[in-house]
Amino acid sequence: MARGNAPRVEIRKINGIPRLYVNGKPVPTIAYRNRIHHDFKYMKKFADSGHVIFFMTHPRHFDQPEEEYWKAVDENVRRILGFNDDVLLILGMYLGVDEKWAKEHPDDIARCIDGSPAPSYIEKSHGGLVTMPYSLFSRAFEREGVRQVKAHAEFARNHPLAHRIIGLFIEAGAAQEWIPFNRHDQMDYAPVVTTAFREWLRKKYRTQSALRKAWKDPKVTFESAAVPSQPEQEQTTRGDFFDPSLGRRVIDFQECYMQNIADRIHACCKAAKQRADGRLVGIFHEPPMEVGPHDHAWKQVIEDPNIDFYCGPPCYESRLAGQPIPLHQLIDSLRLDNKLYFLEEDTRPHTMKRLAGRHIHCRTRDESRQVISRSIFNTFAKGTLAWYWDFQWRWFTESWFFPFFRQLQEIGIAVQKARPRPAAEVAVFIDEASICYSRGDNSLLTNLGHRFMIHEINRIGCPHDVYLFDHLRRRDLPDYKLYIFLNTFRVTDAQRRAVKRLRRDGKVLFFHHAAGFINDDARRTASVDNMADLIGMDFKEFDVRVPTTVVTSDRDHPLVNALPVGFTFGQFPRLLRRSLFGGSDEDPIFPRILPVSPVFAVDDAEALSLGYYTFDELPDPVATSRRRPKPRRHDDDRYIGFAAKHGEDWTSVYAGVVAMTSELIRGLARYAGAHIYLDTDDAFYANDRFIALHTNWRPGRTRTIRLPRRTNVYDMLAKGKLIAEGVREFTIPVKPKTTYAFFLGNKPPEW
């Protein structure tokens, strides 16, 4: 097939939001993903209801010749593109290996903690073996993966319908998501892992003496360097952290682990991009904050020029009606590089109750409608794409589903035509490097990643953007009023300079427990001096492990005044109805109380104390960053856990906890001058033209939404009906666990 028959695929940044165009035309934002099943009559219903993009992956049947695979792929492509002339296809491929390959490469098969091979990837609905569990450290797998990628790229280029195949989607590892097959063991123990680790060490340190100095081990060599066991990865050297001055063995391995998986992704995507004739190339990609350092490197993958789009499901912990459902990704870092993101909308509706049992997400038809629309409206507000995936069970069996899907697609097209801009005045920064300086199975990250980012930040009543921390150094980063630094335990000199450049224009910078404690570039790599340098106030360190909870004082300060009297925070307060640790609607569990170590208290006469830890007595501090005498005052009698330091035109705020509730962040945002649309703890998403609300389960018959400017308001679920004209706020009647969507503008939305 000649190159001229390839589609013209573009990603255009429209008002700061990446948008997909094919042959000069914008593409509707909701797609359908098929994997395994061949029910084309069912799939055509998506095409008939306005869905244009179809993802199609057909895993190999290893009991059949490879030629049979290509025949099946060809049939699937032709049948899907035959739905109508507008349908476009992204060709997926699952990179798998068979038993023969596994026997030829025994050192490249993932191993469990006891040395046994990881379980083979078998799906009964597929008919058997999907792949043997290759190690993502394996160069042999990389070569085989590249071979398979090239074959799919050639298939797309040479197909008679090549002009309608717009992308290549590369899937690998467990759950197709580039996850190690034995994720439950927290790492892969294949022999090839040790080989790759030693190669990585040679490249990093070059000389044996440099390795011994870094590891604090006078006997280690490049030939003898061993992978740390799981218990060794749990044996931190400074409270919850690994102090690099006490040895970098675990830190190095955890960095190596993330980079090796990213290297396999890069090789496969590069091979695809070189042969794609301008087509998109994409992968599954989810931040590994919830699983520690045993996933691929974020920055390396996000900035890879060979990758155009990323995909992933929302977290399973927040899918029920009445809960928020965040996009589980660093969406706004992708936006900086004009890259796309597809949300996997795989809510289990009420129609799956018999099959899914207690794992069902929706118990009634109305809950299914409200939960799916909540998820899709979130993508409209953030400017991402989405696909429906029904786990090949085809669970959209009731007649109302497809008219409902058409309605959602039409709303998305109307929002896209309005060319919205992001409206966030709050930015959250998540650091991947800090993950490698803490335990492999890390409760700090669970609390910050699962608890805060999933359950809390989307309830604050105003939009927020989420970035990779290192992207703070970029000059094209938009301005915000409130900057939240999440899990920034290790901060380099370059990153510190970027943070300090924010000390201007009335900005508020919020730091939590141990922010900046570690700095490889500093004379003392783990020190309260490092915290003082980053945050701008002095601290003292206590060598204890205790839960940190703060009670706010009644000081007359705008931030305290933005919070309830006696507001207490520091532990996660919400019952878990579905989590990694259990819980259900009928029998929810209360999350674990989280102790931390070390504990840090503010020790700065120029900082204004706003709240105190709720413990009476600690041992003497082991260190303080304060270098000048501190005037005697009653703060000396307490342990300050919440404080503000006012610069000439900026404010730094510290809270020595790792569980921040929506109420605290809403108060911080209000104090920083960010616009608060509502304060009722509902899930809320917005850009400058579109807002979506999903109410919680608490009683309340109305919601009043305050707007940042005077405008008309149109009800998007009533075909753009005008409900308020020229207003700065509007009040609507609501029901619990229900989704609402509104368009803002001087003219009605264009349908």
HUKA-V868424 format. One record per residue. N is the residue number from 1. SS is DSSP state (~ for helix, > for strand, _ for the rest). OMEGA is omega in degrees with one decimal (none if undefined). Layout:
BEGIN
N,SS,OMEGA
N,SS,OMEGA
END
This chain:
BEGIN
1,_,-178.9
2,_,-178.5
3,~,-177.6
4,~,-180.0
5,~,176.1
6,_,177.5
7,_,175.5
8,_,-174.8
9,>,-178.2
10,>,167.2
11,>,-179.3
12,>,176.3
13,>,-178.0
14,>,-177.7
15,_,175.8
16,_,-176.9
17,>,177.3
18,>,179.9
19,>,-178.6
20,>,176.0
21,>,175.9
22,>,-177.3
23,_,174.7
24,_,-176.8
25,>,176.0
26,>,-177.4
27,_,175.1
28,_,-166.8
29,_,-177.8
30,>,-177.5
31,>,172.5
32,>,178.0
33,>,174.1
34,>,174.3
35,>,174.4
36,_,-170.4
37,_,-176.1
38,_,179.8
39,_,-174.5
40,~,176.3
41,~,177.1
42,~,-178.5
43,~,-178.7
44,~,177.9
45,~,176.3
46,~,177.5
47,~,-179.2
48,~,-179.6
49,_,168.9
50,_,179.0
51,_,-172.5
52,_,-177.6
53,>,173.4
54,>,168.7
55,>,-179.8
56,>,174.8
57,>,178.0
58,_,-179.5
59,_,179.4
60,_,164.8
61,_,-171.5
62,_,175.0
63,_,179.0
64,_,176.1
65,_,-179.2
66,~,179.3
67,~,178.8
68,~,176.3
69,~,-176.9
70,~,175.3
71,~,-179.7
72,~,178.1
73,~,180.0
74,~,179.3
75,~,179.5
76,~,-179.2
77,~,-177.9
78,~,-177.9
79,~,-179.0
80,~,179.7
81,~,175.6
82,_,179.7
83,_,172.7
84,_,-173.4
85,_,-178.1
86,_,-173.9
87,_,176.4
88,>,-173.8
89,>,168.7
90,>,-174.3
91,>,177.4
92,>,176.2
93,>,175.1
94,>,-176.2
95,_,-177.3
96,_,177.4
97,_,-175.8
98,_,-177.5
99,~,179.6
100,~,178.4
101,~,-179.0
102,~,179.2
103,~,180.0
104,~,-177.2
105,_,-175.6
106,~,-179.5
107,~,-175.9
108,~,177.7
109,>,-178.3
110,_,-179.8
111,>,176.3
112,_,-175.2
113,_,178.8
114,_,178.3
115,_,179.8
116,_,178.1
117,>,175.1
118,_,-179.1
119,_,174.8
120,_,-179.0
121,>,-176.9
122,>,175.5
123,>,-179.4
124,_,-178.4
125,_,178.3
126,_,178.9
127,_,177.1
128,>,-173.7
129,>,173.1
130,>,173.9
131,>,165.5
132,_,-169.7
133,_,178.7
134,>,174.8
135,_,176.5
136,_,170.1
137,_,-167.0
138,_,173.1
139,~,176.4
140,~,174.9
141,~,178.6
142,~,179.7
143,~,178.1
144,~,177.4
145,~,178.2
146,~,177.4
147,~,-179.1
148,~,178.5
149,~,179.7
150,~,-179.8
151,~,178.7
152,~,178.0
153,~,177.8
154,~,176.3
155,~,-179.1
156,~,-177.9
157,~,-172.2
158,~,-177.2
159,_,176.9
160,_,178.5
161,_,-177.2
162,~,-176.9
163,~,178.7
164,~,172.4
165,>,-168.1
166,>,-177.6
167,>,177.0
168,>,-176.1
169,>,-171.1
170,>,-177.5
171,>,-179.5
172,>,177.0
173,_,-179.2
174,>,177.4
175,_,-178.6
176,_,-167.2
177,>,-179.0
178,_,177.9
179,>,176.0
180,_,-172.8
181,_,179.6
182,_,-177.1
183,~,-178.2
184,~,176.1
185,~,179.3
186,_,175.9
187,_,179.8
188,_,-176.9
189,_,178.1
190,_,176.8
191,~,-178.7
192,~,177.2
193,~,177.8
194,~,178.5
195,~,-178.7
196,~,179.2
197,~,-179.5
198,~,175.5
199,~,-179.9
200,~,-179.8
201,~,177.5
202,~,-179.0
203,~,-177.2
204,~,-170.0
205,~,176.7
206,_,-179.0
207,_,179.7
208,~,-179.9
209,~,178.1
210,~,177.2
211,~,-178.4
212,~,178.8
213,~,-178.4
214,~,-176.8
215,~,-174.9
216,_,-176.8
217,_,-175.8
218,_,-175.1
219,_,-174.0
220,_,174.4
221,_,176.8
222,_,179.7
223,_,-175.6
224,_,-177.3
225,_,-174.5
226,_,174.5
227,_,177.8
228,_,178.1
229,_,177.8
230,~,176.3
231,~,179.0
232,~,178.1
233,~,176.9
234,~,-175.1
235,_,-179.5
236,_,-173.9
237,_,-179.6
238,>,-176.3
239,_,179.7
240,_,-169.2
241,>,169.3
242,_,176.8
243,_,-177.1
244,~,179.0
245,~,179.2
246,~,178.8
247,_,-173.5
248,_,-173.8
249,~,-178.7
250,~,178.5
251,~,-179.6
252,~,-177.1
253,~,-178.2
254,~,174.5
255,~,179.4
256,~,-177.6
257,~,-178.1
258,~,-176.4
259,~,-179.3
260,~,177.6
261,~,177.5
262,~,178.3
263,~,177.6
264,~,177.9
265,~,-178.1
266,~,-176.9
267,~,-178.3
268,~,-179.0
269,~,177.0
270,~,178.3
271,~,178.6
272,~,-175.5
273,~,-178.9
274,~,-176.1
275,_,-171.1
276,_,-177.9
277,_,177.1
278,_,177.7
279,_,176.4
280,>,171.2
281,>,-177.3
282,>,-178.2
283,>,161.3
284,>,179.0
285,_,177.7
286,_,178.3
287,_,-177.0
288,~,-174.7
289,~,-177.1
290,~,-176.7
291,_,-179.8
292,_,-169.7
293,_,-174.4
294,_,173.4
295,_,-174.3
296,_,179.7
297,_,-176.5
298,~,-172.0
299,~,-179.6
300,~,-177.8
301,~,-178.9
302,~,-175.2
303,_,-179.9
304,_,-177.0
305,_,179.8
306,_,-176.7
307,_,-177.4
308,_,-178.0
309,>,-176.0
310,>,-175.6
311,>,175.0
312,>,177.0
313,>,170.4
314,_,-178.1
315,_,-179.9
316,_,-175.5
317,_,-175.1
318,_,-177.5
319,_,-172.4
320,_,176.0
321,_,-178.5
322,_,179.6
323,_,169.6
324,_,175.9
325,_,-174.5
326,_,167.7
327,_,-168.2
328,_,-171.3
329,_,175.9
330,_,-171.9
331,~,-170.6
332,~,169.0
333,~,174.7
334,~,-178.8
335,~,179.6
336,~,-178.0
337,_,174.5
338,_,179.7
339,_,-174.8
340,>,174.2
341,>,174.1
342,>,170.8
343,>,172.7
344,>,179.4
345,>,-176.1
346,_,175.3
347,_,177.3
348,_,-174.8
349,_,-176.7
350,~,-179.5
351,~,-179.7
352,~,-173.4
353,~,-177.9
354,~,-176.8
355,~,-174.4
356,~,179.0
357,~,-177.1
358,~,179.8
359,~,178.5
360,_,178.4
361,_,-175.7
362,_,-175.5
363,_,-179.0
364,_,177.0
365,~,-178.5
366,~,177.1
367,~,177.8
368,~,179.6
369,~,-175.4
370,~,-176.8
371,~,178.8
372,~,-179.6
373,~,175.6
374,~,-178.6
375,~,-177.6
376,~,179.3
377,~,175.6
378,~,178.9
379,~,177.2
380,~,-178.6
381,~,-178.8
382,~,179.0
383,_,176.8
384,_,172.7
385,>,-179.9
386,>,167.0
387,>,168.9
388,>,171.1
389,_,-175.6
390,_,175.1
391,_,-176.7
392,_,178.2
393,_,179.3
394,_,-171.9
395,_,177.3
396,_,-168.7
397,_,-177.4
398,_,-169.2
399,_,-175.8
400,~,-173.2
401,~,-170.8
402,~,167.8
403,~,176.5
404,~,177.9
405,~,177.1
406,~,178.6
407,~,179.2
408,~,178.9
409,~,179.4
410,~,176.6
411,~,178.9
412,~,178.3
413,~,179.1
414,~,178.0
415,~,-179.9
416,~,179.3
417,~,-178.8
418,_,178.1
419,_,-177.1
420,_,173.7
421,_,172.3
422,>,-177.1
423,_,-174.7
424,_,171.7
425,_,178.2
426,>,178.2
427,>,176.9
428,>,-178.9
429,>,-178.3
430,>,-173.5
431,_,177.2
432,_,-175.8
433,~,-178.7
434,~,-179.0
435,~,-177.1
436,~,-179.7
437,~,178.0
438,>,-174.4
439,_,179.2
440,_,177.4
441,_,-159.8
442,_,179.5
443,~,175.5
444,~,-179.0
445,~,176.6
446,~,-178.6
447,~,-177.7
448,~,-177.4
449,~,-178.7
450,~,-172.9
451,~,-172.5
452,~,-173.9
453,~,-177.3
454,~,-172.3
455,~,-168.3
456,~,-167.3
457,~,179.8
458,~,178.3
459,~,-171.6
460,_,175.5
461,_,172.5
462,_,-177.8
463,_,177.7
464,>,174.5
465,>,-175.9
466,>,-175.7
467,>,163.2
468,>,-174.9
469,~,-177.0
470,~,178.1
471,~,171.1
472,~,-179.1
473,~,-176.7
474,_,-178.0
475,_,180.0
476,_,177.5
477,_,178.1
478,_,176.6
479,_,176.9
480,_,177.6
481,_,178.1
482,>,178.0
483,>,-179.9
484,>,-178.5
485,>,-173.9
486,>,176.7
487,_,178.3
488,_,-178.3
489,_,178.3
490,>,-176.8
491,_,-178.6
492,_,176.4
493,~,-179.0
494,~,178.1
495,~,177.9
496,~,177.7
497,~,178.8
498,~,177.2
499,~,-177.2
500,~,176.5
501,_,178.0
502,_,-178.2
503,_,-174.9
504,_,167.3
505,_,175.6
506,_,-176.3
507,>,176.0
508,>,179.9
509,>,-176.3
510,>,179.6
511,>,176.5
512,>,-175.1
513,_,170.8
514,_,180.0
515,_,177.5
516,_,-175.2
517,_,-176.2
518,>,175.4
519,_,179.9
520,_,-176.1
521,_,-174.2
522,_,177.4
523,_,174.1
524,_,-167.9
525,_,176.5
526,>,-169.6
527,_,172.4
528,~,174.0
529,~,178.3
530,~,176.8
531,~,-179.4
532,~,-179.7
533,~,-177.4
534,~,-169.8
535,~,178.3
536,_,174.1
537,_,-176.0
538,_,-176.6
539,>,166.7
540,>,-173.1
541,>,178.4
542,>,-179.0
543,_,179.5
544,_,171.6
545,_,-178.7
546,>,170.6
547,>,178.0
548,_,175.7
549,_,-175.1
550,>,170.5
551,>,-178.1
552,>,177.3
553,_,175.8
554,_,177.6
555,_,178.2
556,_,-179.6
557,_,-176.2
558,~,-180.0
559,~,177.2
560,~,-179.7
561,~,178.0
562,_,-178.9
563,_,176.5
564,_,177.5
565,_,179.4
566,_,-177.5
567,_,-178.6
568,>,-178.3
569,>,177.4
570,_,174.0
571,_,-177.1
572,_,-170.0
573,_,-169.8
574,_,173.4
575,>,179.1
576,>,-179.3
577,_,175.4
578,_,-176.1
579,_,175.5
580,_,-174.5
581,_,-179.4
582,_,-178.6
583,_,179.7
584,_,175.4
585,_,-176.2
586,_,-174.8
587,_,-179.8
588,_,178.1
589,>,174.5
590,>,-175.9
591,_,-179.0
592,_,169.1
593,_,-169.7
594,_,171.1
595,>,179.6
596,>,178.0
597,_,-7.5
598,_,172.2
599,>,-177.7
600,>,175.7
601,>,178.8
602,>,-176.5
603,_,-169.1
604,_,-178.6
605,_,-177.8
606,_,175.8
607,_,-178.7
608,>,-179.5
609,>,-179.8
610,>,-179.3
611,>,-171.7
612,>,173.3
613,>,-177.0
614,_,168.4
615,_,-171.5
616,_,-169.2
617,_,174.5
618,_,173.3
619,_,179.1
620,_,178.7
621,_,178.6
622,_,-179.9
623,>,170.8
624,>,177.2
625,_,-176.5
626,_,-177.9
627,_,-179.2
628,_,-178.3
629,_,179.4
630,_,178.4
631,_,179.9
632,_,172.6
633,_,-173.3
634,~,175.8
635,~,178.5
636,~,-177.5
637,~,-176.7
638,_,177.3
639,_,-173.9
640,>,179.8
641,>,-177.0
642,>,-173.8
643,>,176.9
644,>,175.7
645,>,-175.6
646,>,171.6
647,_,-178.5
648,_,-178.9
649,_,178.8
650,>,179.0
651,>,173.2
652,>,-179.5
653,>,178.4
654,>,171.4
655,>,-172.5
656,_,-178.7
657,_,174.5
658,_,173.7
659,_,-179.4
660,_,-177.8
661,_,178.3
662,~,-177.8
663,~,178.2
664,~,-177.0
665,~,175.8
666,~,177.3
667,~,176.6
668,~,-179.5
669,~,178.5
670,~,178.2
671,~,-179.1
672,~,179.8
673,_,175.8
674,_,-179.6
675,_,177.0
676,_,-178.5
677,_,177.5
678,_,-173.3
679,_,-175.1
680,_,175.4
681,_,174.3
682,_,170.7
683,>,-174.0
684,>,-179.9
685,>,-176.5
686,>,157.5
687,>,-173.4
688,_,-179.9
689,_,-171.7
690,>,173.9
691,>,179.5
692,>,-177.5
693,>,171.7
694,>,-171.6
695,_,176.9
696,_,-175.5
697,_,180.0
698,_,178.5
699,_,-178.5
700,_,-171.1
701,_,-179.3
702,>,169.4
703,>,175.0
704,>,-177.8
705,>,179.5
706,>,-173.7
707,>,-179.0
708,>,179.8
709,>,177.6
710,>,-175.3
711,>,169.3
712,>,179.9
713,>,-178.2
714,>,-179.8
715,>,-175.9
716,~,178.0
717,~,175.1
718,~,177.1
719,_,175.9
720,_,179.3
721,>,177.4
722,>,179.3
723,>,176.7
724,>,-175.1
725,>,175.6
726,>,-173.2
727,>,171.2
728,>,173.1
729,>,177.2
730,>,-177.7
731,>,-179.4
732,>,170.5
733,>,-177.4
734,_,171.1
735,_,176.1
736,_,173.3
737,_,-174.9
738,_,-175.4
739,>,179.3
740,>,-179.1
741,>,-175.2
742,>,177.7
743,>,-178.8
744,>,178.1
745,>,178.9
746,_,177.5
747,_,178.5
748,_,179.1
749,_,179.9
750,_,-177.0
751,_,none
END
